[in-house]
Amino acid sequence: EMSNNVAVEIGGETVEPGTRKSIEIPVADLYTTTKVSMPVQVINGRQKGPRLFICAAIHGDELNGVEIIRRLMKRKALNSLKGTLLAVPVVNVHGFLNQSRYLPDRRDLNRSFPGSAKGSIASRLANTFLNQVVLKCEYGIDLHTGAIDRSNLPQIRACLDEPKNVALAEAFGAPVIVNAKIRDGSLRACAASQDIPMVVYESGEALRFDELSIRAGIRGVLNIMAEIGMIRRSKRSQKQPALVARTTRWIRSPVSGIVSQKARLGAAVTKGQKLALVSDPLGDVEEPVKALFDGIVIGRSNLPLAHEGDALFHVAAFSSVEEAEEAVEEFASIHDPALGRAVEDNLKGT
């Protein structure tokens, strides 16, 4: 039976069932008293169903998610949505304007939840986002990328002790799932304390669009929406095998110098394998960077320079590296056949 949806109230505006509305939620003005607001698009379906938020740019320089949401909003599937979708492409508006990860007070928004209405600028923004968006929802998807000059292989991070999170993580269809401990002050910690199942999608690097990451992100969000019953499952959607990493570890540079011959993102590596060379500018001294265990490269630094101790490769261990390697290959071929072949060639070492 079809039960009718109810109106949603956000930022003092009402969105009736069967309508969509863009709402600007005021946040701290600029010094010039120029008004600044956080844009939220609300799609309120005619029929009752789950309430989901999707957000990006909690770190203001992580842009892939902004584009994922922009393209997602154009999808026809959303016209016959059950339930309510709250899409927030730019949460950290100030960081976004400054192309910075942080807020102007140099605080990390993802360490500032739940925040307070009378705290720092970060604290106030966290509090506004929590009250206007998160607490009105039953599920959440938070879109991130690597930091500046660091790329992440498409991966889902979630607290897998919670079965509802496991269902969302598996439905998304990224090749790798990382069981990530909850960090104090993060949006995930805040959602968990409110019993709101939530996953984080990590892919690509800051300040860059990455086509594979964006396409896979849109597909993943639609997969989750189908999983929780907001949209119909598309006939084309294949169930992508996702493997849970047992552990992950950053491998650091043994010395300072110039980094060359780097292993690629998604490469399967074996313990003791050379992942890169660090040498002095004249090339007299060369120090190999070695894998500490068998695994898959799920993150890497793109900078050809390193100080001793700099994190160069994020490697994930799996109960079967072969299966993980296949999952990465299959994932790449689904989202971009040409890229899929490139990844396969790379994995074969050509």
C-alpha positions, 0 to 999 in steps of 0.5 A, a space after each residue: 500500500 502506498 502511504 503518503 509522505 509528510 512535509 519536511 521543514 529545514 532552515 525555516 522552509 517547508 518542502 511538501 511531498 512530491 516537490 524538490 527545493 533548494 534551501 540556503 542555510 545561513 552560516 558565518 558571514 565573511 569579514 565584508 559582511 557578505 552573506 554566506 550560506 550552505 546550500 541544501 537540496 531537498 527532494 521530498 518524495 510523494 510516498 513515505 520512505 527512508 530519509 537519507 543525507 548525502 554530504 560532501 566537502 566537510 573538508 573544503 578542498 575535497 571536491 569529488 563529492 561535490 561533483 558526485 552530488 551535482 550529477 546525482 541531482 540530475 538523475 531521473 531515478 530521483 523523480 520517483 523517490 520514496 522518502 526524502 533525500 537531503 543533499 549537501 554538496 558543500 558543507 564547509 563553505 568557508 574552506 571551499 571558498 579558500 580551497 582549504 581543508 580547514 575552516 578559517 580558525 584552522 579547525 577540522 570540521 570533522 573533529 568538531 561535531 556535535 559542536 555548539 551554537 555558541 562555540 568557534 566557527 567550526 563548532 557552530 557550523 558543525 552544530 548547524 549541519 547536525 541540527 538542520 540536516 543530520 538529525 532529520 535523517 535515518 541514514 547518511 553517506 559522507 563523501 571524501 577524497 585523499 588529502 592534497 597530493 594524496 590519492 585514495 583508491 575508491 573505498 568505503 569506511 565504516 564501523 563494521 560492528 554495526 550490522 546496518 553499516 555493514 549492509 550499506 557498505 556492502 551495497 555501495 559496491 566499492 572494491 575495498 571496505 575498511 573497518 575504520 575506528 570512530 574518531 572523536 568529533 567526527 561526523 561518523 562518531 556523531 551519527 553513531 551516537 544517534 544510531 544513524 547508520 552511515 558510511 564514508 566514501 573515500 576516493 581520489 585526491 583533494 582539489 582534483 576531479 577524478 572521473 572513475 571516483 565520481 562515476 563509482 560514487 554516483 553508482 554507489 549512492 544509487 546502490 545504497 538508495 536502492 538497498 534501503 528502498 528509496 529507488 528501484 534497483 536498476 537492471 544494469 546494476 551488478 553486485 560488485 564484490 567488496 572485500 573487507 580489509 583486515 588491517 591497513 598501514 601507511 608505509 613511510 619513507 626510510 630517508 629524505 629525497 626524491 621518490 621515483 618508480 612508484 607502485 600504482 594505486 590498486 596494485 597488488 604487492 607482496 611482502 618485501 617488494 620494492 614500492 618506490 626508490 628514494 634517492 638524493 638529487 644526484 642519484 648516488 644513494 638509492 634507498 628502496 621503500 619496501 612493502 611490509 606485508 602482502 596487500 593492495 595499495 589503497 592510498 599513495 602520495 603523488 608528490 615526488 619528494 619525501 622527508 624521512 618518515 613521510 607517509 608514501 603508501 597506504 597498504 591494506 591486508 586481506 585474507 586473500 590478496 588474489 580476491 582483492 586484486 580481482 575485486 579491484 580489476 572488476 571494479 575498474 572495468 565496470 566503471 571505465 572499460 579503458 581504465 579497467 584494462 589499464 589497471 589489469 595491465 598494471 597489475 600484470 606488471 606491464 
